[in-house]
Amino acid sequence: MTPLPRRASAATALLTGIALFAVVLPPATAGAAPSATDAPAASAASPRAGALPVRISPAEQAKLLADATAARAATGSALGLGAKEQLVPRSVLKDADGTLHTRYERTYDGLPVLGGDLVVHTAPSGRMKGATKATEARIAVPGTSPARTAASARAFSLGRAKAVGTKGAALGQAPRKVLWAPAGGRPVLAWETVVKGTQPDGMPSELHVVTDATTGVELHRREAVVNAAGTSADTREAGSARQPAKAKPAEAKEAEAKGARTDALGTGRTRYSGDVQLGTSRYGSLYNMTDSARGGHRTYDLLNGSGGYGYGGRLVTGTDNVWGDGTSANRQTDAADAAYGAQVTWDYFAEVHQRYGVRNDGDGGSSKVHDSVHGRGAYWWDSCFCVIYGPGGTTPYTSIDMAANALGTGLINNTTKFYSGESAGLWGATMDIFAAAVEFHADNSRDPGDYLTGENVDIGGLNARHRQMDRPSKNIRGTDYWHPRISSSGNGYYVGGPAMHWFYLLSEGSGAKTVNGVAYDSPTHDGQPVTPIGRSAVERIWYRALTVYMTSRTDYAGARAATLAAAADLYGASSSTHHRVADAWGAVNVGTRPGGSPRPVGPTFENTTDYPIPAGPAVAESPITVTGVPGKASNILVVDVNVAAAYVLMELVAPDGSTYPLVNNLALENGPTISSTGVDASSETANGTWKLRVRGEETNPWRYIDSWKLNFL
């Protein structure tokens, strides 16, 4: 039996990684990151103790938030905010040396500012050390009276939801007036509408649509319910409201009537992790899956849809405190896997990062298994503060990494609240990074740590349904390197490829090696090696960067800056660890390696001739003949596609007939497919005829290849 883990009471100009931080400092230090750059250098094995996070009790968190609320006018004045702006404190983190990091959202004239979040860094003395802002733009609009009505925003949003394939689309949240603050742009008055329904893959949908309140144009849309298996894209939750206390289920009330509750340790006979100890509770002679040592986490059975949904389900109970038999034929087996995944995720964050629950408030949330109403997979849903798992059967998504991945969305929703574009990629990467971290920390002999996500629930063979961090481009689950149009793919896991790759390279180094029996072979864009600092150091750096220095608008250049600031805090700005963090980013083409030069840009070739798309299985092909490029093609060959059709399969055909799948950006039902895919074509001869091959589902005179480009970066 596996013992129960210990219970715990890309801009190339960014050479130093600090330029994106907006900091309020005395003139002598203006422009420096709010990090301990003057701290003595330390090895990756020994982070500076004062920069490590410490536990904040719920009572202390409440007091710190109250203090921040009382001082928000003075804080806003120090930050230079306008008279109509107001700060709304959301969370506080504390370093061992007493430094505080307070995360705020903003309002303007009483309206929420989406993209107006910031983090204020305060020294133990109370002096403001600096602030990290999502936007440097001045928050102001000519007026807050919209030209477009709420009814028009509602109608547009419902239509948009139907166009992206939402079934049963219905208003979930009435349009609310907001300010939309885009990264690097001017804020505008907008409407935010939430449409509920079912996603095309069967997942529940909470689609947030933001429209310009003056022109009616769509500014942004995001799906708030995210599948850990990776079938949803650009999924960011703008608001993660604290949920009311959950009522005790009838089973628990009945058990309490039979006797006082006591903590217990049960045996879970899991499908993926073997026999494990589970934290449970006992009321008289009845046991249930409530783990009071981990925030009261509860595991429910949704009874394949008959037991309610969201807030529903039946608390898993038993008489012998033995759960499951190792197969999904026994309903308690999937529940045991889900409970174990939640437990080891809680233990990882508590023991390594002093974080207790995704909100850091001691609430363990819940897990709910056997949902056959809303499709396969595993996903976090803020509305019920829970992870929901599909119907089980042959491939239940209840492995350790799937649980940790889904809980990662809860963490993001209560910290950065990443939106879309490159920040959506950082969301996808963060989920996979912590999935790997939790799996290694669990140290389970049946499911040892690895740099794969979802390998145990793979139903189609190696790489058919999981992601691989040493080479994210496997099976088009990601791209290995950053390129300027990476976010146009619209898929969070694809866009997250460079960050996943950075995490692996910095943890294990480049080249071929075997870890826990799994073979890896990680390349770099320039062919130069990367020296690792060890996974535990990278985990600390990423967690600090995420929770202290990243915001809703952080892009790859900002992620590089944030991780370098975190590395400076933890290990010193002159340390080899800090140097290697920058080196690993350069290896995935986010900025340059220290002392290096930007990657040279090669030629671009384009075909603008229209090619009709026939009904499948026939294909349309558009050729481009490349000449004058010596040697092999690029390992970042960017393929820009504009296809006047949705729901198509696309691939690049090399001159020798080799094929490379291209990303489909999940276009609107009647809209174009516009995307960019970075392909490693370094094994191909550059010169010759390349083809874009597109396969559609039906014949339509309006379905055609509009244009495409080959960019030799």
Wavefront OBJ file of the C-alpha trace (Angstrom):
o trace
v 0.000 0.000 0.000
v 1.279 3.465 -0.851
v 1.605 5.446 2.413
v -0.472 8.562 2.878
v 1.729 11.591 2.138
v 2.657 13.771 5.101
v -0.202 15.912 6.307
v 0.785 19.522 6.598
v -0.751 21.660 9.788
v 9.132 36.676 -25.508
v 10.225 39.826 -26.573
v 13.840 39.618 -27.714
v 14.568 42.924 -26.043
v 14.041 41.371 -22.656
v 17.617 40.395 -21.942
v 17.378 40.850 -18.200
v 13.749 39.932 -17.720
v 12.748 42.967 -15.658
v 11.561 45.528 -18.178
v 7.864 44.694 -18.008
v 7.409 45.458 -14.325
v 5.759 48.747 -13.506
v 7.387 49.710 -10.237
v 6.880 52.596 -7.861
v 10.312 53.115 -6.347
v 12.569 55.962 -5.250
v 14.349 57.591 -8.207
v 17.649 55.924 -7.359
v 16.192 52.480 -8.049
v 13.600 53.255 -10.701
v 13.256 50.484 -13.273
v 14.456 47.688 -11.019
v 12.239 44.712 -10.378
v 10.724 44.440 -6.902
v 12.926 41.476 -6.106
v 15.737 40.751 -3.709
v 18.464 41.425 -6.243
v 20.823 42.444 -3.456
v 20.414 39.109 -1.681
v 23.471 36.856 -1.617
v 23.619 34.327 -4.427
v 22.453 30.848 -3.536
v 22.530 27.499 -5.253
v 19.369 26.012 -6.701
v 19.398 23.546 -3.809
v 19.104 26.268 -1.171
v 16.703 29.119 -1.906
v 16.934 32.258 0.183
v 14.814 31.530 3.261
v 13.321 35.016 3.462
v 11.766 34.705 -0.015
v 9.940 31.457 0.706
v 6.167 31.640 1.229
v 4.701 31.173 4.684
v 1.278 30.002 5.682
v -1.378 32.626 6.268
v -4.328 31.467 8.355
v -7.849 32.413 7.214
v -8.056 34.863 10.120
v -4.771 36.524 9.187
v -5.784 36.634 5.517
v -9.032 38.351 6.473
v -7.161 40.921 8.576
v -4.640 41.640 5.831
v -7.452 42.085 3.296
v -9.256 44.394 5.699
v -6.086 46.432 6.151
v -5.624 46.601 2.366
v -9.217 47.749 1.938
v -8.797 50.459 4.552
v -5.613 51.688 2.865
v -6.742 51.349 -0.749
v -7.219 55.059 -1.330
v -3.658 55.770 -0.209
v -2.367 52.821 -2.226
v -4.208 54.051 -5.317
v -2.777 57.523 -4.846
v 0.758 56.118 -4.545
v 0.195 54.186 -7.758
v -1.072 57.293 -9.541
v -4.586 55.964 -10.147
v -7.333 58.338 -11.255
v -10.079 59.704 -9.037
v -12.682 57.301 -10.465
v -10.506 54.221 -9.986
v -10.785 52.068 -6.898
v -8.780 49.055 -5.811
v -10.495 45.855 -4.666
v -8.099 43.581 -2.718
v -8.560 39.884 -3.512
v -5.718 37.964 -1.849
v -2.480 38.382 0.070
v 0.675 36.254 0.079
v 3.419 36.601 2.661
v 7.144 35.842 2.449
v 9.131 34.521 5.385
v 10.870 37.896 5.750
v 7.507 39.654 6.130
v 7.164 41.001 2.572
v 3.537 41.093 1.430
v 2.158 40.676 -2.090
v -1.420 41.953 -2.337
v -3.386 41.170 -5.475
v -6.025 43.720 -6.458
v -8.716 44.065 -9.057
v -9.874 47.506 -10.146
v -13.113 49.344 -10.732
v -13.717 52.550 -12.666
v -16.700 54.640 -11.670
v -18.027 51.503 -9.991
v -17.583 49.264 -13.068
v -15.261 46.220 -13.024
v -12.110 46.691 -15.122
v -11.292 43.427 -16.927
v -7.525 43.456 -17.310
v -6.987 46.110 -14.643
v -5.542 43.777 -12.016
v -2.233 44.407 -10.274
v -0.049 43.125 -7.443
v 1.464 45.501 -4.868
v 4.684 44.433 -3.145
v 5.137 45.804 0.374
v 8.280 45.585 2.512
v 8.070 44.391 6.148
v 8.410 48.043 7.174
v 5.199 48.876 5.291
v 7.024 50.673 2.480
v 5.662 49.974 -0.980
v 8.462 48.282 -2.932
v 6.660 48.291 -6.270
v 3.723 46.989 -8.256
v 3.163 44.598 -11.123
v 0.329 45.744 -13.392
v -1.654 43.934 -16.064
v -1.785 47.173 -18.062
v 0.137 50.424 -17.999
v -2.632 52.229 -19.866
v -4.499 55.022 -18.096
v -7.898 53.671 -17.077
v -10.456 56.187 -18.346
v -13.302 56.357 -20.856
v -15.307 59.370 -22.128
v -18.449 58.162 -20.362
v -20.207 55.143 -18.926
v -23.488 55.429 -20.832
v -23.420 52.709 -23.515
v -24.528 53.365 -27.079
v -25.452 49.697 -27.440
v -28.128 48.241 -25.192
v -27.847 45.267 -22.880
v -30.441 43.526 -25.051
v -28.195 43.848 -28.117
v -25.258 42.429 -26.169
v -27.423 39.521 -25.013
v -28.617 38.745 -28.524
v -25.114 38.939 -29.965
v -23.674 36.696 -27.234
v -26.356 34.048 -27.650
v -25.722 34.053 -31.392
v -21.992 33.791 -30.884
v -22.399 30.859 -28.500
v -24.500 29.004 -31.057
v -21.941 29.807 -33.770
v -19.114 28.166 -31.794
v -21.230 25.043 -31.352
v -22.788 25.556 -27.910
v -25.860 23.338 -27.596
v -28.874 24.595 -25.678
v -27.390 28.098 -25.421
v -29.245 30.178 -22.843
v -28.494 33.299 -20.860
v -26.445 32.401 -17.802
v -25.641 35.886 -16.548
v -27.277 39.076 -17.755
v -24.974 41.550 -19.534
v -23.049 43.701 -17.086
v -21.232 46.921 -17.904
v -17.449 46.658 -17.602
v -14.318 48.348 -18.846
v -12.222 46.185 -21.126
v -8.517 46.956 -20.733
v -6.575 45.179 -23.493
v -2.870 44.553 -23.140
v -1.119 47.590 -24.558
v -4.349 49.237 -25.736
v -6.840 51.831 -24.540
v -9.692 50.753 -22.248
v -13.206 50.814 -23.695
v -16.686 50.581 -22.227
v -18.054 47.086 -22.816
v -20.706 44.529 -21.982
v -19.813 41.122 -20.524
v -22.428 38.404 -21.005
v -22.318 34.773 -19.844
v -24.055 32.113 -21.934
v -24.599 28.634 -20.535
v -25.140 25.409 -22.418
v -23.143 22.384 -23.544
v -19.864 22.445 -25.472
v -19.558 20.396 -28.687
v -17.601 17.692 -26.832
v -20.364 17.316 -24.205
v -18.753 19.500 -21.534
v -20.901 22.102 -19.791
v -20.341 25.606 -21.116
v -20.053 28.986 -19.429
v -19.059 31.187 -22.345
v -18.096 34.751 -21.457
v -18.535 37.177 -24.351
v -17.254 40.762 -24.120
v -18.613 43.245 -26.674
v -17.834 46.894 -27.289
v -20.647 48.963 -25.768
v -20.228 51.599 -28.503
v -19.784 49.569 -31.692
v -21.142 46.162 -30.687
v -17.977 44.455 -31.948
v -16.790 41.357 -30.089
v -13.698 42.159 -28.033
v -13.135 38.834 -26.375
v -14.688 35.477 -25.598
v -13.575 32.669 -23.326
v -14.910 29.349 -22.151
v -14.789 29.067 -18.354
v -15.184 25.280 -18.092
v -11.886 23.667 -19.033
v -11.187 20.020 -19.811
v -7.895 18.766 -18.411
v -7.745 16.456 -21.423
v -7.235 19.530 -23.571
v -10.339 19.720 -25.738
v -11.275 23.279 -24.722
v -9.370 26.344 -25.860
v -8.712 29.939 -24.720
v -10.367 29.270 -21.395
v -10.088 32.030 -18.800
v -12.329 32.790 -15.868
v -12.668 36.524 -15.261
v -14.360 36.235 -11.894
v -13.909 33.596 -9.236
v -16.442 34.670 -6.681
v -16.242 33.072 -3.264
v -18.965 30.459 -3.046
v -21.324 30.220 -0.078
v -20.677 27.504 2.472
v -21.879 24.179 1.149
v -24.803 22.557 2.910
v -24.054 19.135 4.329
v -25.469 16.311 2.238
v -28.345 14.286 3.631
v -26.057 11.260 4.050
v -23.704 13.226 6.288
v -26.558 14.629 8.375
v -27.948 11.149 8.846
v -24.530 9.820 9.824
v -24.014 12.626 12.318
v -27.257 11.706 13.997
v -25.833 8.250 14.659
v -22.690 9.448 16.403
v -19.895 11.991 16.644
v -17.594 12.459 13.686
v -14.049 11.157 13.897
v -11.198 11.255 11.395
v -10.295 7.957 9.809
v -7.772 6.454 7.429
v -9.314 4.242 4.791
v -7.904 2.077 2.039
v -8.492 3.102 -1.543
v -8.138 0.318 -4.071
v -7.589 2.638 -6.997
v -7.390 1.985 -10.700
v -4.273 4.052 -11.411
v -2.345 4.338 -8.140
v -2.766 0.926 -6.509
v -3.742 0.542 -2.868
v -3.433 3.868 -1.064
v -4.453 5.391 2.238
v -7.325 7.860 2.068
v -8.341 10.496 4.583
v -11.973 9.771 5.452
v -14.495 10.429 8.226
v -16.578 8.186 10.426
v -19.988 8.810 11.946
v -20.927 5.899 14.141
v -20.644 2.797 11.976
v -20.785 4.706 8.679
v -17.746 6.041 6.796
v -17.718 8.672 4.083
v -15.208 10.332 1.784
v -14.730 13.555 3.715
v -11.096 14.442 4.381
v -11.109 16.933 7.249
v -7.302 17.111 7.254
v -7.410 18.629 3.789
v -9.971 21.358 3.969
v -12.956 19.048 4.337
v -12.594 17.813 0.767
v -15.555 15.611 -0.173
v -15.939 13.090 -2.973
v -19.374 12.629 -4.550
v -20.938 10.224 -7.034
v -23.034 12.029 -9.658
v -24.766 8.712 -10.452
v -24.313 9.153 -14.196
v -26.477 12.239 -14.199
v -29.314 11.033 -11.995
v -27.741 12.363 -8.809
v -27.904 16.028 -9.759
v -25.161 18.234 -11.126
v -22.859 20.989 -9.921
v -24.024 21.283 -6.336
v -25.619 17.818 -6.505
v -24.422 14.265 -6.242
v -24.299 11.723 -3.433
v -21.493 11.768 -0.891
v -19.598 8.472 -1.265
v -20.250 6.363 1.851
v -19.466 2.839 3.035
v -19.420 0.561 6.043
v -15.890 -0.894 5.944
v -13.659 2.105 4.971
v -12.329 0.152 1.989
v -13.101 1.893 -1.287
v -13.176 0.183 -4.660
v -11.537 -2.939 -6.033
v -9.098 -1.537 -8.608
v -11.589 -1.664 -11.472
v -14.184 0.813 -12.648
v -16.817 -1.926 -12.466
v -16.911 -0.955 -8.796
v -18.205 2.627 -8.625
v -16.091 3.397 -5.570
v -12.855 2.781 -7.481
v -13.132 5.968 -9.557
v -14.113 7.859 -6.405
v -11.003 6.538 -4.639
v -8.786 7.690 -7.519
v -10.382 11.152 -7.504
v -10.062 11.482 -3.721
v -6.427 10.380 -3.852
v -5.654 12.846 -6.647
v -7.168 15.673 -4.600
v -5.222 14.586 -1.510
v -1.799 14.464 -3.139
v -2.470 17.794 -4.875
v -3.382 19.407 -1.540
v -0.264 17.914 0.073
v 2.014 19.154 -2.687
v 0.884 22.769 -2.479
v 0.752 22.745 1.329
v 4.167 21.171 1.836
v 6.072 22.827 -0.997
v 4.384 26.226 -1.348
v 2.522 26.678 1.947
v -0.729 27.040 0.019
v -3.816 25.462 1.553
v -6.468 25.004 -1.111
v -6.763 26.698 -4.491
v -8.027 29.881 -2.795
v -5.446 29.523 -0.005
v -8.274 29.760 2.504
v -8.255 26.190 3.817
v -11.257 25.049 1.745
v -10.568 21.735 0.013
v -13.531 21.924 -2.372
v -14.885 18.655 -3.739
v -14.516 16.024 -6.444
v -17.463 14.518 -8.329
v -17.235 11.335 -10.379
v -19.479 9.550 -12.886
v -20.950 12.486 -14.772
v -22.285 10.921 -17.967
v -24.332 13.980 -18.924
v -21.507 16.310 -19.906
v -18.952 14.116 -21.643
v -15.536 12.721 -20.904
v -12.544 14.226 -19.218
v -11.857 16.056 -15.970
v -12.475 19.728 -15.409
v -12.622 22.405 -12.753
v -15.903 24.268 -12.395
v -15.886 27.444 -10.324
v -19.656 27.401 -9.974
v -19.492 24.367 -7.680
v -15.886 24.839 -6.529
v -15.194 21.300 -7.634
v -13.521 18.966 -10.100
v -15.963 16.928 -12.182
v -15.008 13.667 -13.859
v -16.700 11.964 -16.790
v -18.560 8.661 -16.805
v -15.616 6.353 -16.100
v -15.868 3.019 -17.900
v -12.831 2.094 -19.973
v -10.895 5.345 -19.479
v -11.909 7.404 -16.438
v -9.848 10.592 -16.246
v -9.100 10.147 -12.541
v -5.316 9.704 -12.627
v -3.087 11.859 -10.414
v -2.033 14.214 -13.199
v -5.588 14.721 -14.456
v -6.755 15.652 -10.946
v -3.840 18.032 -10.421
v -4.302 19.513 -13.876
v -7.981 20.268 -13.250
v -7.254 21.735 -9.807
v -4.665 23.931 -11.512
v -7.512 25.830 -13.172
v -8.918 26.572 -9.725
v -5.526 27.934 -8.700
v -5.304 30.161 -11.783
v -8.854 31.423 -11.314
v -7.858 32.600 -7.851
v -4.532 34.186 -8.812
v -3.768 35.536 -12.282
v -7.131 34.814 -13.979
v -5.355 34.533 -17.320
v -7.450 35.648 -20.299
v -6.614 34.680 -23.878
v -3.829 34.867 -26.414
v -0.417 34.109 -24.960
v -1.750 34.263 -21.410
v -4.125 31.407 -22.304
v -1.037 29.425 -23.237
v 0.496 30.170 -19.835
v -2.731 28.862 -18.304
v -2.380 25.577 -20.196
v 1.302 25.325 -19.317
v 0.671 26.047 -15.634
v -1.853 23.218 -15.423
v 0.586 20.728 -16.956
v 3.560 22.024 -14.940
v 1.791 21.454 -11.649
v 0.343 18.148 -12.869
v 3.918 16.911 -13.308
v 5.037 18.469 -10.029
v 2.232 16.801 -8.052
v 2.863 13.448 -9.685
v 6.562 13.516 -8.781
v 5.802 14.692 -5.242
v 3.220 11.912 -4.714
v 6.016 9.369 -5.305
v 3.521 6.647 -6.142
v 5.145 3.439 -7.351
v 2.211 2.547 -9.601
v 2.132 5.990 -11.204
v 5.660 7.418 -10.943
v 6.355 11.020 -11.838
v 6.901 11.905 -15.473
v 6.686 14.803 -17.912
v 3.614 13.444 -19.679
v 0.059 14.596 -19.048
v -2.755 12.080 -19.331
v -0.655 9.106 -20.369
v -2.644 6.734 -18.146
v -5.934 7.693 -19.767
v -4.565 7.436 -23.304
v -6.975 5.379 -25.411
v -5.316 5.694 -28.786
v -1.705 4.743 -28.230
v 1.342 6.773 -27.198
v 0.856 10.510 -27.785
v -2.608 10.030 -29.236
v -4.293 11.726 -26.299
v -1.596 13.137 -24.025
v 0.948 15.928 -23.948
v 4.713 15.585 -23.666
v 6.749 18.384 -22.126
v 10.171 17.558 -23.553
v 8.764 17.979 -27.062
v 5.285 19.555 -26.947
v 4.874 19.363 -30.725
v 4.239 15.627 -30.475
v 0.845 14.962 -32.048
v 0.234 18.724 -32.423
v -0.569 19.070 -28.717
v 1.756 22.042 -28.555
v 4.582 23.875 -30.238
v 8.176 23.561 -29.087
v 9.193 27.194 -29.595
v 7.721 30.656 -29.398
v 6.958 32.535 -32.606
v 5.301 35.939 -33.133
v 1.861 34.603 -34.116
v 1.684 31.741 -31.662
v -1.544 32.939 -30.043
v -3.554 32.896 -33.289
v -4.070 29.141 -32.960
v -6.656 29.818 -30.255
v -5.740 26.636 -28.357
v -4.397 27.093 -24.827
v -2.397 23.862 -24.726
v -0.820 24.512 -28.125
v 0.146 28.057 -27.143
v 1.480 26.742 -23.832
v 4.062 24.530 -25.547
v 7.086 26.832 -25.127
v 6.459 27.259 -21.379
v 6.044 23.502 -20.881
v 9.225 22.975 -22.884
v 11.053 25.608 -20.767
v 9.969 23.809 -17.583
v 11.301 20.480 -18.839
v 14.593 21.897 -20.142
v 15.290 23.764 -16.918
v 14.340 20.700 -14.839
v 16.186 17.994 -16.764
v 18.304 19.643 -19.456
v 18.375 19.118 -23.209
v 19.153 15.969 -25.157
v 18.301 12.320 -24.646
v 17.756 10.840 -21.179
v 15.525 8.488 -19.246
v 13.602 9.552 -16.134
v 11.615 6.975 -14.136
v 11.711 4.621 -17.083
v 10.441 7.144 -19.647
v 12.732 8.170 -22.502
v 12.921 11.870 -23.399
v 14.856 13.745 -26.053
v 14.429 17.495 -25.777
v 15.700 19.807 -28.542
v 16.436 23.542 -28.478
v 15.686 26.006 -31.250
v 19.351 26.899 -31.723
v 20.815 23.439 -31.191
v 22.733 24.580 -28.105
v 22.424 22.682 -24.805
v 20.607 23.734 -21.637
v 22.028 22.968 -18.203
v 19.281 22.097 -15.705
v 18.794 23.459 -12.187
v 16.558 20.635 -10.961
v 12.803 20.276 -10.962
v 12.193 21.407 -7.371
v 13.915 24.739 -8.023
v 11.921 25.292 -11.218
v 8.686 24.528 -9.377
v 9.465 27.156 -6.737
v 10.378 29.704 -9.385
v 7.230 29.091 -11.442
v 4.925 29.191 -8.420
v 6.422 32.455 -7.183
v 6.355 33.964 -10.654
v 2.709 32.950 -11.077
v 1.417 34.120 -7.714
v 3.622 37.193 -7.172
v 4.566 38.630 -10.570
v 2.088 37.438 -13.203
v -1.259 39.062 -14.027
v -4.210 38.413 -16.308
v -2.350 39.927 -19.263
v 1.057 38.278 -18.842
v 2.453 37.112 -22.173
v 5.616 35.134 -22.893
v 7.882 38.149 -22.536
v 6.182 38.848 -19.214
v 6.563 35.222 -18.127
v 10.280 35.415 -18.800
v 10.446 38.627 -16.766
v 8.378 37.140 -13.938
v 10.454 33.976 -13.633
v 13.694 35.950 -13.661
v 12.356 38.198 -10.890
v 11.309 35.107 -8.927
v 14.721 33.498 -9.482
v 16.424 36.682 -8.286
v 14.273 36.663 -5.150
v 14.953 33.013 -4.387
v 18.525 32.490 -5.557
v 20.047 35.895 -6.270
v 20.285 37.908 -9.476
v 23.947 36.992 -9.954
v 23.424 33.265 -9.346
v 23.933 30.552 -11.914
v 20.286 29.626 -11.358
v 19.150 33.059 -12.530
v 21.433 32.789 -15.564
v 20.061 29.353 -16.458
v 16.456 30.533 -16.223
v 17.214 33.086 -18.935
v 19.193 30.517 -20.896
v 16.265 28.084 -20.960
v 13.901 30.809 -22.187
v 16.361 31.605 -24.958
v 16.398 27.911 -25.876
v 12.650 28.056 -26.652
v 13.007 31.378 -28.518
v 11.521 33.611 -25.803
v 14.100 36.378 -25.815
v 17.721 35.453 -26.294
v 20.213 33.471 -24.316
v 22.423 35.653 -22.071
v 24.867 37.403 -24.369
v 23.198 35.956 -27.449
v 21.646 37.519 -30.516
v 18.049 37.369 -31.779
v 17.209 34.558 -34.162
v 17.586 35.713 -37.799
v 14.373 35.879 -39.807
v 14.256 34.167 -43.182
v 12.050 34.703 -46.244
v 8.266 34.366 -46.540
v 6.389 32.693 -49.410
v 2.642 33.086 -50.039
v -0.115 31.671 -52.238
v -3.277 33.821 -52.477
v -5.109 31.758 -55.116
v -8.504 30.396 -54.010
v -8.914 26.597 -53.992
v -12.435 25.139 -53.414
v -12.722 22.527 -50.670
v -14.579 19.398 -51.857
v -16.598 17.076 -49.655
v -14.507 14.600 -47.680
v -12.648 12.376 -48.033
v -11.432 14.376 -51.044
v -8.984 17.174 -50.253
v -8.014 20.599 -51.523
v -4.327 21.363 -52.020
v -2.671 24.747 -52.485
v 1.012 24.706 -53.523
v 3.905 27.036 -52.709
v 7.218 26.608 -54.488
v 10.195 27.616 -52.362
v 13.428 28.664 -54.063
v 16.636 30.301 -52.968
v 16.661 28.923 -49.403
v 19.852 26.914 -48.895
v 19.954 23.651 -46.978
v 17.277 22.406 -44.649
v 14.047 24.095 -43.660
v 13.617 25.847 -40.331
v 12.799 24.204 -37.012
v 10.347 27.101 -36.591
v 8.604 27.046 -39.956
v 5.486 29.113 -39.303
v 2.490 28.193 -41.450
v -0.143 30.964 -41.586
v -3.510 29.740 -42.864
v -6.691 31.549 -43.916
v -9.345 29.032 -44.897
v -12.929 30.146 -45.550
v -14.431 27.188 -43.703
v -14.778 25.780 -40.214
v -14.307 22.263 -38.851
v -11.599 21.290 -41.328
v -8.498 19.133 -41.011
v -5.307 20.746 -42.243
v -1.777 19.544 -42.796
v 1.432 20.759 -44.371
v 2.902 18.514 -47.047
v 6.676 18.753 -47.511
v 8.340 18.377 -50.923
v 9.147 14.721 -50.167
v 5.530 13.945 -49.205
v 6.002 14.021 -45.422
v 3.023 15.542 -43.613
v 2.739 17.790 -40.548
v -0.642 18.388 -38.864
v -1.678 22.023 -38.456
v -3.675 23.588 -35.668
v -7.326 24.437 -36.233
v -8.331 27.437 -34.147
v -11.891 26.172 -33.505
v -13.418 28.708 -35.853
v -16.990 29.920 -35.790
v -19.524 27.683 -37.493
v -19.835 29.990 -40.482
v -16.534 31.774 -40.105
v -13.002 31.358 -41.407
v -10.229 29.242 -39.948
v -7.306 31.590 -39.374
v -4.364 30.136 -37.510
v -0.596 29.885 -37.325
v 1.337 26.716 -36.568
v 5.032 26.472 -35.814
v 6.363 23.315 -37.462
v 9.761 21.722 -36.870
v 10.650 20.989 -40.499
v 14.406 20.903 -39.941
v 14.659 17.411 -41.456
v 13.214 18.622 -44.764
v 14.973 20.209 -47.717
v 13.792 23.814 -47.879
v 13.548 24.208 -51.662
v 10.768 22.491 -53.542
v 6.980 22.459 -53.660
v 5.160 22.550 -50.317
v 1.391 22.093 -50.100
v -1.407 23.042 -47.747
v -3.824 20.134 -47.679
v -7.338 20.714 -46.332
v -10.062 18.134 -45.826
v -13.639 19.267 -45.179
v -16.837 17.481 -44.233
v -19.194 18.742 -46.922
v -19.262 20.522 -50.260
v -20.128 24.209 -50.159
v -19.325 26.858 -52.795
v -18.280 29.212 -50.018
v -15.705 26.782 -48.560
v -12.257 27.366 -49.968
v -8.607 27.948 -49.181
v -8.250 31.720 -49.234
v -4.495 32.068 -48.737
v -1.554 30.743 -46.800
v 2.085 31.570 -46.067
v 5.338 29.793 -45.260
v 7.579 31.845 -42.958
v 11.142 30.629 -42.517
v 11.947 31.986 -39.040
l 1 2 3 4 5 6 7 8 9
l 10 11 12 13 14 15 16 17 18 19 20 21 22 23 24 25 26 27 28 29 30 31 32 33 34 35 36 37 38 39 40 41 42 43 44 45 46 47 48 49 50 51 52 53 54 55 56 57 58 59 60 61 62 63 64 65 66 67 68 69 70 71 72 73 74 75 76 77 78 79 80 81 82 83 84 85 86 87 88 89 90 91 92 93 94 95 96 97 98 99 100 101 102 103 104 105 106 107 108 109 110 111 112 113 114 115 116 117 118 119 120 121 122 123 124 125 126 127 128 129 130 131 132 133 134 135 136 137 138 139 140 141 142 143 144 145 146 147 148 149 150 151 152 153 154 155 156 157 158 159 160 161 162 163 164 165 166 167 168 169 170 171 172 173 174 175 176 177 178 179 180 181 182 183 184 185 186 187 188 189 190 191 192 193 194 195 196 197 198 199 200 201 202 203 204 205 206 207 208 209 210 211 212 213 214 215 216 217 218 219 220 221 222 223 224 225 226 227 228 229 230 231 232 233 234 235 236 237 238 239 240 241 242 243 244 245 246 247 248 249 250 251 252 253 254 255 256 257 258 259 260 261 262 263 264 265 266 267 268 269 270 271 272 273 274 275 276 277 278 279 280 281 282 283 284 285 286 287 288 289 290 291 292 293 294 295 296 297 298 299 300 301 302 303 304 305 306 307 308 309 310 311 312 313 314 315 316 317 318 319 320 321 322 323 324 325 326 327 328 329 330 331 332 333 334 335 336 337 338 339 340 341 342 343 344 345 346 347 348 349 350 351 352 353 354 355 356 357 358 359 360 361 362 363 364 365 366 367 368 369 370 371 372 373 374 375 376 377 378 379 380 381 382 383 384 385 386 387 388 389 390 391 392 393 394 395 396 397 398 399 400 401 402 403 404 405 406 407 408 409 410 411 412 413 414 415 416 417 418 419 420 421 422 423 424 425 426 427 428 429 430 431 432 433 434 435 436 437 438 439 440 441 442 443 444 445 446 447 448 449 450 451 452 453 454 455 456 457 458 459 460 461 462 463 464 465 466 467 468 469 470 471 472 473 474 475 476 477 478 479 480 481 482 483 484 485 486 487 488 489 490 491 492 493 494 495 496 497 498 499 500 501 502 503 504 505 506 507 508 509 510 511 512 513 514 515 516 517 518 519 520 521 522 523 524 525 526 527 528 529 530 531 532 533 534 535 536 537 538 539 540 541 542 543 544 545 546 547 548 549 550 551 552 553 554 555 556 557 558 559 560 561 562 563 564 565 566 567 568 569 570 571 572 573 574 575 576 577 578 579 580 581 582 583 584 585 586 587 588 589 590 591 592 593 594 595 596 597 598 599 600 601 602 603 604 605 606 607 608 609 610 611 612 613 614 615 616 617 618 619 620 621 622 623 624 625 626 627 628 629 630 631 632 633 634 635 636 637 638 639 640 641 642 643 644 645 646 647 648 649 650 651 652 653 654 655 656 657 658 659 660 661 662 663 664 665 666 667 668 669 670 671 672 673 674 675 676 677 678 679 680 681 682 683 684 685 686 687 688 689 690 691 692 693 694 695 696 697 698 699 700 701 702 703 704 705 706 707 708 709 710 711 712 713
